[in-house]
Amino acid sequence: MATPQSSRHSSLSSSTPKSRMHAIQVDSVQRWMEDLRHMTEVECMCVLQSKPIGVEEDGGQGELIVSGATGGGGDHVTRNNLQTLLKRALVVSTELGKMFQRLEKGRWQRVHSTAVRTNCHVRSLVHEYGATRTTPPEMQKYEKSLLEKCMELTTITERCLHTEDEYFLKSMKEAIHEILTDVSDSFSQMIDMALANEIQILIRQIEASDNVYTIGSAISNLLSLTQDGPQLCSIIAKEGAVVVLFKICRQDCFSSLYAQALRTVASICCVEEGINQLEKVDGILCLADILTDESCAEAARAEAAAVVAQITSPHHTSTQHLASFLESMQDIVTALIKLCETASCGEVFLLASAALANITFFDSMACEILLQLNAIQILLQACCDRQRVDTPYSKDQVVTILANLSVLEQCATEVLQEKGIERLLLLLGEKPSSSSPSEGAACERVQQKAAVTLARLSRDPEVAQTAIQLQAIPRLIELCRSPAERNNSDSVLVACLAALRRLATGCPDSIEPSDHQQLIKPRLVDSFLLCSNMEESFV
């Protein structure tokens, strides 16, 4: 697709008179843009909205100055203020990043023009935000300090344009770097305070209203904010959003909002502060109540499962919250495996199985509970149902649970009864249906965990014999020798070598001498190095 500039270039070459006319227009526009960069009147910038109509010399496109939208209704204003703040913060952060880079390169003209533009952005933001909100006193202090620093930055960078004194420029470079760092810090703090103020307004809307639509709209805005990263989630958590959302989830009259509220809680709980807030309001008990209440909508129970999956994620460094989780674990695990069994679609199954997969990592008691609840049969049957298990992501959760259950001796018998070895061999052949990197990574995890599960279960002689009869060894050898079959994954290679050696221990005659010499006899690390360096033509 042609850019405005490429379209303009094509029109210039069409005829000589037109070319001359366009050249004059472009020239005047460029001159006007240069003048505009040195104008900082907020009112002018707000009227013009600084529409980007050209490209800078170093290829960076002019950024849009977002004007504060006005509209009827508090919720509409809040949503627009949040959008404006986030867009403006991104623009200013980008400009500050450019200024650091240009300062390092000593490109003083570009440093100054960026300083002027940043000053405009910041002044417009402060002006527009103040026009729609009563700015808190503490935030006003940051605004004043920030505006002064922006003006100082503009003044000092302009001085550097009129000298070629290397010593002076070097000293100025250090001073500008220090001011620029202060501006960045002050701006971040001011934006955090402004966002906190807007979040407080949303939370007050949820607390004060008994209107389902109003509350739902405020929750929707909070959910949208959580998608902008962990830093914003921390602010949302600190302002008490988790507490308010669980209040909604404890009132029957708001049952239609449970799913939306819990989805927001799950997003907030990607940060430790969110989990701490959940712990303080006995959120785990509330989750258990929703999960075990079959009169609750499936969507609400699925989102409760998503919260469980989030707070039990192995990625969290703190595990203090898990102490209270253990008290409700029997009820939660029972409800989750039932949700896997009755799930109406792939997303519900994925959320429930992901929660179970995480739970099985941190407590062996969960694995014992799952065996008692006939989980192996439920999960393996689900794998045959494309309505529930329709992606590598769902299969990843299933095989994770099976891998963790396989450490228990009684697991082997149940897997054999449910023809689980056949299913594991199918999972060893999992391949992505698209070029998506995340799907490819999920397929690798499925292959790796299927091999790990097979290796663990093959401690049982009957399992090992069944696997050999089902041609597990040729498939494992193929995965070891052919990098393409395992998507060039080293983790899959290690798991397959381990499974192959486990099967060879029980039945050495099932391995060809050449395979035994290269894949079984050497140290594991030597076989790994041999296979990881193989070319496709070797196979």
Salt bridges, closest charged atoms under 4 A:
ASP27 OD2 - ARG31 NH2 2.86
GLU34 OE2 - ARG37 NH1 3.22
GLU56 OE1 - ARG102 NH2 3.12
GLU56 OE1 - ARG110 NH2 3.15
GLU56 OE2 - ARG117 NH2 2.89
ASP58 OD2 - ARG102 NH2 2.76
ASP58 OD2 - ARG107 NH1 3.86
GLU63 OE2 - LYS98 NZ 2.67
ASP75 OD2 - ARG79 NH1 3.17
GLU95 OE2 - ARG117 NE 2.64
GLU95 OE2 - HIS121 NE2 3.90
GLU128 OE1 - ARG88 NH2 2.48
GLU198 OE2 - ARG133 NE 2.93
GLU272 OE2 - HIS316 ND1 3.34
GLU303 OE2 - ARG263 NH2 2.76
GLU347 OE2 - ARG263 NH2 3.85
ASP385 OD2 - ARG388 NE 2.90
ASP396 OD2 - ARG445 NE 2.76
ASP396 OD1 - LYS449 NZ 2.81
GLU430 OE1 - LYS395 NZ 3.16
GLU478 OE1 - ARG475 NH1 2.83
GLU485 OE2 - LYS431 NZ 3.13
GLU485 OE1 - ARG475 NH1 2.82
ASP515 OD1 - ARG481 NH2 3.02
ASP526 OD2 - ARG523 NE 3.06
